[in-house]
Amino acid sequence: MSIIAYTYEADYHCIDCTVEKYHYSKQPWIDWRFEIPHPASDTNGIHVGQQDREGNLVHPLRAWDEWQYLACGDCHEIIDTYTVDSEVIA
């Protein structure tokens, strides 16, 4: 299942905002002489061990993770909302 958002700095963030801030090409501590994606990055180019300003890992959020309403903490766009099918409840 693909990544739908990321968590860092105690909030949810959309993929575009996360890539803008934490994409592997923007990190000066990684050697970027190679033209291929870094082997320790996910499908969006976020380094697996990437830390936010608070020292916590930038963590991918997937559809099966626990959430109810996702809005980006940077651009404030709605990422996704959790809805329950009324037939399932009945």
C-alpha positions as a Markdown table, in Angstrom:
| # | Residue | x | y | z |
|---|---|---|---|---|
| 1 | Met | 0.0 | 0.0 | 0.0 |
| 2 | Ser | 1.3 | 3.4 | -0.8 |
| 3 | Ile | 2.1 | 6.2 | 1.5 |
| 4 | Ile | -0.7 | 8.8 | 1.9 |
| 5 | Ala | 1.0 | 11.3 | 4.2 |
| 6 | Tyr | 3.8 | 11.7 | 6.7 |
| 7 | Thr | 4.0 | 12.6 | 10.4 |
| 8 | Tyr | 6.7 | 14.9 | 11.7 |
| 9 | Glu | 6.9 | 17.9 | 14.1 |
| 10 | Ala | 3.8 | 16.5 | 15.9 |
| 11 | Asp | 1.5 | 16.9 | 12.9 |
| 12 | Tyr | 0.4 | 15.3 | 9.7 |
| 13 | His | 1.8 | 16.5 | 6.4 |
| 14 | Cys | 1.0 | 15.9 | 2.7 |
| 15 | Ile | 3.5 | 14.2 | 0.5 |
| 16 | Asp | 4.2 | 17.3 | -1.5 |
| 17 | Cys | 5.1 | 19.4 | 1.6 |
| 18 | Thr | 7.2 | 16.6 | 3.0 |
| 19 | Val | 9.1 | 16.2 | -0.3 |
| 20 | Glu | 9.7 | 19.9 | -0.4 |
| 21 | Lys | 11.2 | 19.9 | 3.0 |
| 22 | Tyr | 12.8 | 16.4 | 3.4 |
| 23 | His | 13.5 | 15.0 | -0.1 |
| 24 | Tyr | 16.9 | 13.3 | -0.1 |
| 25 | Ser | 18.3 | 15.8 | -2.7 |
| 26 | Lys | 17.8 | 18.6 | -0.1 |
| 27 | Gln | 19.8 | 17.0 | 2.6 |
| 28 | Pro | 23.4 | 18.2 | 2.8 |
| 29 | Trp | 24.6 | 15.3 | 5.0 |
| 30 | Ile | 24.0 | 12.7 | 2.3 |
| 31 | Asp | 26.5 | 12.2 | -0.6 |
| 32 | Trp | 24.5 | 12.9 | -3.8 |
| 33 | Arg | 27.1 | 12.2 | -6.5 |
| 34 | Phe | 24.9 | 9.4 | -7.9 |
| 35 | Glu | 22.1 | 10.0 | -10.4 |
| 36 | Ile | 20.0 | 7.2 | -8.9 |
| 37 | Pro | 17.6 | 7.4 | -5.9 |
| 38 | His | 19.3 | 6.8 | -2.6 |
| 39 | Pro | 18.9 | 3.2 | -1.5 |
| 40 | Ala | 17.8 | 4.2 | 2.0 |
| 41 | Ser | 14.9 | 6.3 | 0.8 |
| 42 | Asp | 11.3 | 5.5 | 0.3 |
| 43 | Thr | 9.3 | 5.8 | -3.0 |
| 44 | Asn | 8.9 | 9.6 | -2.4 |
| 45 | Gly | 12.6 | 10.2 | -1.8 |
| 46 | Ile | 12.4 | 10.6 | 1.9 |
| 47 | His | 15.4 | 9.2 | 3.7 |
| 48 | Val | 14.5 | 6.3 | 6.0 |
| 49 | Gly | 16.4 | 7.8 | 9.0 |
| 50 | Gln | 15.3 | 11.4 | 8.3 |
| 51 | Gln | 14.7 | 13.4 | 11.5 |
| 52 | Asp | 12.6 | 16.5 | 12.0 |
| 53 | Arg | 13.7 | 19.6 | 14.0 |
| 54 | Glu | 12.6 | 17.9 | 17.2 |
| 55 | Gly | 14.8 | 14.9 | 16.6 |
| 56 | Asn | 11.9 | 12.5 | 15.8 |
| 57 | Leu | 11.8 | 10.3 | 12.7 |
| 58 | Val | 9.8 | 11.5 | 9.7 |
| 59 | His | 7.4 | 8.7 | 9.6 |
| 60 | Pro | 5.2 | 7.6 | 6.6 |
| 61 | Leu | 1.5 | 7.2 | 7.2 |
| 62 | Arg | -0.4 | 4.5 | 5.2 |
| 63 | Ala | -4.1 | 3.9 | 4.7 |
| 64 | Trp | -4.3 | 1.2 | 7.3 |
| 65 | Asp | -2.7 | 3.3 | 10.1 |
| 66 | Glu | -4.9 | 4.8 | 12.7 |
| 67 | Trp | -6.3 | 8.2 | 11.8 |
| 68 | Gln | -9.7 | 9.8 | 11.3 |
| 69 | Tyr | -9.1 | 13.1 | 9.5 |
| 70 | Leu | -5.9 | 14.2 | 7.7 |
| 71 | Ala | -5.0 | 17.7 | 6.9 |
| 72 | Cys | -1.5 | 19.0 | 6.1 |
| 73 | Gly | 0.1 | 21.0 | 8.9 |
| 74 | Asp | 2.0 | 23.1 | 6.3 |
| 75 | Cys | -0.4 | 23.9 | 3.4 |
| 76 | His | -3.6 | 23.0 | 5.3 |
| 77 | Glu | -5.1 | 21.0 | 2.4 |
| 78 | Ile | -7.3 | 18.1 | 3.3 |
| 79 | Ile | -5.3 | 14.9 | 2.6 |
| 80 | Asp | -8.1 | 12.3 | 3.4 |
| 81 | Thr | -11.0 | 11.7 | 5.7 |
| 82 | Tyr | -12.1 | 8.4 | 7.2 |
| 83 | Thr | -15.7 | 7.4 | 6.4 |
| 84 | Val | -17.7 | 4.4 | 7.5 |
| 85 | Asp | -20.0 | 2.7 | 5.0 |
| 86 | Ser | -23.5 | 2.7 | 6.5 |
| 87 | Glu | -24.1 | -0.9 | 5.2 |
| 88 | Val | -21.2 | -2.1 | 7.3 |
| 89 | Ile | -22.7 | -0.7 | 10.5 |
| 90 | Ala | -26.2 | -2.1 | 10.0 |
